[in-house]
C-alpha cells in the first residue's frame, strides 16, 4: 500500500547564513527573564532562578528586511532585541564546559510580544503563548557560523526605532550565560540540529505601531531590520 500525502508539503523555514545558504529551523526556544534590568522594568523577581523557557512556532521566524503586520488581538505590540544561538549538534544533559561545541552559529533576533496578552497570562498563571507565539513574532538576522565569529561574551546589544535608540545592553549582563543556557535547556529537552535559542533581552522594551522601522544590532553580527506595517485584513 502506498502512502498518500493529504496536504501539500509544508515549506521548510530557513534563515540565511553569512556567505550563502540557509539554516533550516527545527524548533524555536526563548529564554525569559535573563537580564536583571529587564526583570526590574517588568516588576518581576530579581533572583537568579533557573531559566524560564517558552517556544515560538518555527514559521514565526522571518528574515532581515521583513515587513511585519501589526498583529491581531493586541493593543500593546512590543520589541525585545536578543542574541540567537543556532544549534548544530544535538544532545541531552549537555555539560556547561561542552556547550559551545553544540553551537553552529549566532544571529541577532527580535522577540516580538503582545505585551497585554503576556501580562494577562502572567496574572492568570496561564502559558505565555498568546503573548509570544504568533505569526512573524521571531525575526532573525543572518546567521554567522561560529567558525567565523567569536563566541559572544561581552559585546553591545542595541535596538533603535525610527533611528532613536531604545535598548542598549551588553551580552555580558545576561544572568545565564550562553553555555549555561544551552546546558539548562538540554536538561529539559533533547536539543537537535536546527534549533534556535533566543537568549533574552535587556531593558528598554517598548511599543511600536505601523510605519515604525526597527533596527537591531549586536557587535560583530549582521544587523537585523524590520518594518511594522498595517494589520492584515
URRAKA-V364061 format. One record per residue. N is the residue number from 1. PHI is phi in degrees with one decimal (* if undefined). BURIAL is 1 if it has 9 or more other ideal C-beta (glycine too) atoms within 8 Angstrom, else 0. Layout:
n=[N N]
phi=[PHI PHI]
burial=[BURIAL BURIAL]
This chain:
n=[1 2 3 4 5 6 7 8 9 10 11 12 13 14 15 16 17 18 19 20 21 22 23 24 25 26 27 28 29 30 31 32 33 34 35 36 37 38 39 40 41 42 43 44 45 46 47 48 49 50 51 52 53 54 55 56 57 58 59 60 61 62 63 64 65 66 67 68 69 70 71 72 73 74 75 76 77 78 79 80 81 82 83 84 85 86 87 88 89 90 91 92 93 94 95 96 97 98 99 100 101 102 103 104 105 106 107 108 109 110 111 112 113 114 115 116 117 118 119 120 121 122 123 124 125 126 127 128 129 130 131 132 133 134 135 136 137 138 139 140 141 142 143 144 145 146 147 148 149 150 151 152 153 154 155 156 157 158 159 160 161 162 163 164 165 166 167 168 169 170 171 172 173 174 175 176 177 178 179 180 181 182 183 184 185 186 187 188 189 190 191 192 193 194 195 196 197 198 199 200 201 202 203 204 205 206 207 208 209 210 211 212 213 214 215 216 217 218 219 220 221 222 223 224 225 226 227 228 229 230 231 232 233]
phi=[* -90.5 -88.7 -112.6 -75.8 -83.3 -131.4 -58.7 -58.3 -82.2 -62.4 -77.8 -82.8 -128.0 -108.5 -57.9 -113.2 -57.2 94.4 117.6 85.1 -144.3 -101.9 -75.1 -93.6 -96.7 -137.4 -123.8 -106.5 -132.7 -99.4 -95.3 58.1 -118.9 -127.9 -60.9 -66.2 -72.3 -58.0 -69.8 -68.9 -88.2 60.0 -116.1 -64.6 -96.7 -67.7 -83.7 -70.3 -53.5 -60.4 -101.5 -113.1 -140.6 -121.0 -119.8 -66.4 -64.8 -81.5 -81.7 -76.7 -128.4 -89.0 -52.0 88.6 -65.5 -102.0 -101.4 -65.3 -59.1 -77.2 -71.0 67.6 -158.0 -125.6 -148.0 -96.1 -125.3 -106.1 -148.1 -81.2 -147.6 -78.3 -110.7 -102.0 -107.4 -85.4 -112.7 -136.6 -81.0 160.8 -125.2 52.7 -72.4 -73.4 -56.0 -70.2 -103.1 -62.5 -63.4 -69.3 -93.6 -91.3 -83.5 -171.2 -134.3 -152.1 -90.3 -130.6 -128.6 -92.6 -76.5 -137.8 -84.4 -62.8 -64.1 -71.5 -64.8 -64.4 -57.9 -63.2 -60.5 -65.7 -97.2 56.2 -109.2 -58.8 -84.8 -53.8 -64.8 -89.7 -122.2 -111.5 -136.7 -57.8 59.9 -88.9 -133.1 -56.2 -142.2 -78.6 -56.7 -88.8 -93.5 -55.9 -60.1 -68.6 -108.2 -138.9 -67.1 -69.3 -88.4 -115.1 -129.1 -158.7 -69.2 -130.1 -138.8 -144.4 -122.7 -121.6 54.1 83.4 -105.8 -66.8 -114.3 -125.6 -149.3 -154.3 -138.2 -56.8 -65.6 -84.1 -61.3 -63.8 -107.8 -71.7 -54.9 -60.9 -66.6 -61.0 -60.4 -63.2 -64.9 -64.0 -69.5 -76.8 -98.8 -138.3 -79.0 -74.1 -134.7 -55.4 101.4 -77.2 -111.1 -125.8 -87.4 -101.2 103.2 -129.1 -77.0 -69.0 108.2 -60.3 -168.5 -83.4 -132.5 -135.0 -53.9 101.4 -73.8 -111.2 -107.0 -124.8 -114.4 -141.8 -133.1 -52.0 92.3 -123.7 -60.1 -72.9 -128.6 -125.9 -136.8 -122.3 -85.1 -120.0 -60.3 -58.8 -72.1 -95.5]
burial=[0 0 0 0 0 0 0 0 0 0 0 0 1 0 1 1 1 1 0 0 0 0 1 0 1 0 1 1 1 1 1 1 1 1 1 0 1 1 1 1 1 0 0 0 0 0 0 0 0 0 1 0 1 1 1 1 0 1 0 1 1 1 1 1 0 1 0 1 1 1 1 0 0 1 0 0 1 1 1 1 1 1 1 1 1 1 1 1 0 1 1 0 0 1 0 0 0 0 1 1 0 1 1 1 1 1 1 1 1 1 1 1 1 1 1 1 1 1 1 1 1 0 0 0 0 0 0 1 0 1 1 1 1 1 0 1 1 1 1 1 1 1 1 1 1 1 0 0 1 0 0 1 0 0 1 1 1 1 1 1 1 0 0 0 0 1 1 0 1 1 1 0 1 1 1 1 0 1 1 1 1 1 1 1 1 1 0 0 0 0 1 1 1 1 1 1 1 1 1 1 1 1 1 1 1 0 0 1 0 0 0 1 1 1 1 1 1 1 0 0 1 1 1 1 1 1 1 1 1 0 0 0 0]
